[in-house]
Amino acid sequence: MNSTNFRCGILTLLGCICVAICLEACAADKPAQTASGMATSPLPAPGTYKVDSDHSFAYFGARHHVVGLVRGRFDKVTGTIVAAKDPAECSVDIIIDAASISTQNKERDEDLRSAEYFDVRQFPKMTYKGRGIRRSSGNTWTMDGSLTLHGVTKVVPLRFTFNGIFAGLPADKPARAAFHGNAATKRVLFNIGARDNLDELGMLQTPDVEIEIDVEADATPAK
């Protein structure tokens, strides 16, 4: 390759890099794309959205002997989500039925419902409540909400994305929004699984429980 072609090649490469950077920067300010290719806003239209418990689930992964991971979910999730023009006015109020836990193992599920862990007779529900969100990046937001579990309340940051509004719903049906969120914490902070702390987790300092939540919620008529 002669020097002229070499210089042209370098200039072309630099040009491509600059274009890619510009496109990426522009994309960060554009609405997110749904699976159908339709653009969505970073947040749904202002209003109150009621969680559809038949299409909403809270999943978790709990560390087992440090290197293992036991996965499960809670099948009964209810609550409301308030979207507002001002991010500081957005709020979440979620209720999870602790007894609805499922890890696809009956014996383990009963153990988790016992006083050794969730103690569902004394603490039948867990809640997540928060007000105010801040943009993390692009279409991702963070809420510093409070998780109440096993009689203990702690601030647990929740990162979430608004996945869009369902298309093709009948005209007489309310708008339906979809969200996905994730968080992480330590079970010992909620006085759960005391026997695990040394026997299974050792001196692990990082979060040992990963939480994911998928929610579908319907807009409710304004009062």
BELBEL-V562485 format. One record per residue. N is the residue number from 0. RES is the residue in one letter. SS is DSSP state (helix for helix, strand for strand, loop for the rest). Layout:
n=(N/N)
res=(RES/RES)
ss=(SS/SS)
//
This chain:
n=(0/1/2/3/4/5/6/7/8/9/10/11/12/13/14/15/16/17/18/19/20/21/22/23/24/25/26/27/28/29/30/31/32/33/34/35/36/37/38/39/40/41/42/43/44/45/46/47/48/49/50/51/52/53/54/55/56/57/58/59/60/61/62/63/64/65/66/67/68/69/70/71/72/73/74/75/76/77/78/79/80/81/82/83/84/85/86/87/88/89/90/91/92/93/94/95/96/97/98/99/100/101/102/103/104/105/106/107/108/109/110/111/112/113/114/115/116/117/118/119/120/121/122/123/124/125/126/127/128/129/130/131/132/133/134/135/136/137/138/139/140/141/142/143/144/145/146/147/148/149/150/151/152/153/154/155/156/157/158/159/160/161/162/163/164/165/166/167/168/169/170/171/172/173/174/175/176/177/178/179/180/181/182/183/184/185/186/187/188/189/190/191/192/193/194/195/196/197/198/199/200/201/202/203/204/205/206/207/208/209/210/211/212/213/214/215/216/217/218/219/220/221/222)
res=(M/N/S/T/N/F/R/C/G/I/L/T/L/L/G/C/I/C/V/A/I/C/L/E/A/C/A/A/D/K/P/A/Q/T/A/S/G/M/A/T/S/P/L/P/A/P/G/T/Y/K/V/D/S/D/H/S/F/A/Y/F/G/A/R/H/H/V/V/G/L/V/R/G/R/F/D/K/V/T/G/T/I/V/A/A/K/D/P/A/E/C/S/V/D/I/I/I/D/A/A/S/I/S/T/Q/N/K/E/R/D/E/D/L/R/S/A/E/Y/F/D/V/R/Q/F/P/K/M/T/Y/K/G/R/G/I/R/R/S/S/G/N/T/W/T/M/D/G/S/L/T/L/H/G/V/T/K/V/V/P/L/R/F/T/F/N/G/I/F/A/G/L/P/A/D/K/P/A/R/A/A/F/H/G/N/A/A/T/K/R/V/L/F/N/I/G/A/R/D/N/L/D/E/L/G/M/L/Q/T/P/D/V/E/I/E/I/D/V/E/A/D/A/T/P/A/K)
ss=(loop/loop/helix/helix/helix/helix/helix/helix/helix/helix/helix/helix/helix/helix/helix/helix/helix/helix/helix/helix/helix/helix/helix/helix/helix/helix/helix/helix/helix/loop/loop/strand/strand/loop/loop/loop/loop/loop/strand/strand/loop/loop/loop/loop/loop/loop/strand/strand/strand/strand/strand/loop/helix/helix/helix/loop/strand/strand/strand/strand/strand/strand/strand/strand/loop/loop/loop/strand/strand/strand/strand/strand/strand/strand/loop/loop/strand/strand/strand/strand/strand/strand/strand/loop/loop/loop/helix/helix/helix/loop/strand/strand/strand/strand/strand/strand/strand/helix/helix/helix/strand/strand/loop/loop/loop/helix/helix/helix/helix/helix/helix/helix/helix/loop/loop/loop/loop/loop/loop/loop/loop/loop/loop/loop/strand/strand/strand/strand/strand/strand/strand/loop/loop/strand/strand/strand/strand/loop/loop/strand/strand/strand/strand/strand/strand/strand/strand/strand/strand/loop/loop/strand/strand/strand/strand/strand/strand/strand/strand/strand/strand/strand/strand/strand/strand/loop/loop/loop/loop/loop/loop/loop/loop/loop/loop/strand/strand/strand/strand/strand/strand/strand/strand/strand/strand/loop/helix/helix/helix/helix/loop/loop/loop/loop/loop/helix/helix/helix/helix/loop/loop/loop/loop/loop/loop/loop/loop/loop/strand/strand/strand/strand/strand/strand/strand/strand/strand/strand/strand/loop/loop/loop/loop)
//
